[in-house]
Structure formats: C-alpha cells, structure tokens
Amino acid sequence: MILFLIRLVDIVTRLFILLIFVHVILAYFMSPFHPIRMRIDRIVEPLLAPIRRVIPSVGMFDFSPLVLILGVQILGMLVNVLLSSLL
C-alpha cells in the first residue's frame, strides 16, 4: 500500500509539473480566453500568484513557474521520503 502511495505521489508530481509547462507554453501562443487555457489557468494561477508577489518579474521574464516547479518537486520528494520511512 505504501509503495502504491509513493508511486501515486510521483505521478501526481510529474503531471502537475507538466501542467505548469503547458501553462507557460500556452501563455505565448493561445488567447487568455480560450477554454483550455482558462481551465489550466484556474489550476495553476492560484499557486503562481503568491510567488509573483514575493518574486516580481525581471523585465519580461517571469520566474514564478520555475519556483513553483522547484517547490512541487521538493514537496513531492519530502512526501515520498516520509512515506518511505513508514516501510
């Protein structure tokens, strides 16, 4: 059961990181009012907004997705370490 949870956390972490990448790519090519982009924005933007308040954009570069990806990876690793300690 613990191994299943570890694998599930790993899959969810990877999918969320992929979703962040898709969010960044679509921001360059798709209208903000497109239904697909609006759905992805509803998931990702609430997590990016607090990061943007702490780390503002530098020129035209927004580093908040990178910080969010690192945070998701660290959180996923911490949860997996905690779950592994239960084995």
N, C-alpha and C positions, 0 to 999 in steps of 0.2 A: 504493500500500500504506500509506504514512504517513497519507494522508487518511482511509483506512478506519479506522486505529487511533485517529486523533483523534476521529472520529465515534463509534467504539465507546466510548472513554473518556467522551465527553459523554453518551451514552445510559446507560451504567452509573452514572455520577454522578447523573443525574436519577432513575433508578429507585431508587437507594439512598436519595436524599432523600425520594422518595415513600414508601418503606418506613418511614422514620423518622416521617413524618407519620401514616401509618396506625397505627404502633405507639402514638403519643401519643393518637390519637383512640380506638383500641380500648381503651386503658387506662381510659378513662372509662366505656365502655358495655358491655364484654364481660368475662365471668368470666376470671380468670387461668388457669383450667384448660380453657378452650375450645381445641380442637385448632388452630384457625387462629391464635389469639393465641399459643399456645405455640410454634408454628413461627416466627412473626415475632420473638418474644422471644428464641429461640435464635440468631437472626441479629444482632439489634440490641443486646441486653443486654450481651454481652461487650465491646462498644465503649463503651457508656454507663457501665459500672461504674468504669473508671479515671477518667473525667471526674467522676463523682459523688464520688470520694474527694478530688479536688482542689477541686471547687466544690460544696459541700453545698447542699441545698435551702434556700430562703429562705421560711420559713413553709410554705405549701402549694404554692409554686411551685418547679418543678424546671427549671433552666436547662440541664441537660446535653444534652437533644436539640437545643437551639439551638446550643450549642457544637459538637456533633457535625456538625450540618448545615453550619456555617461551615467546620469542618475538612475535610469532604468536598468542599465547593466549592473551597476553596483548593488541596487536593491535586489535584483534577481539573484546575484551571487550570494548576498547575505542570507536571503531566504533559503537558498539551496544549501548553504553551509549549516544553517540552523536545522533544516530537515535531515541533513546527513548525520548530524550529531545525535539524532534520535534512533539511528540504526543500531 
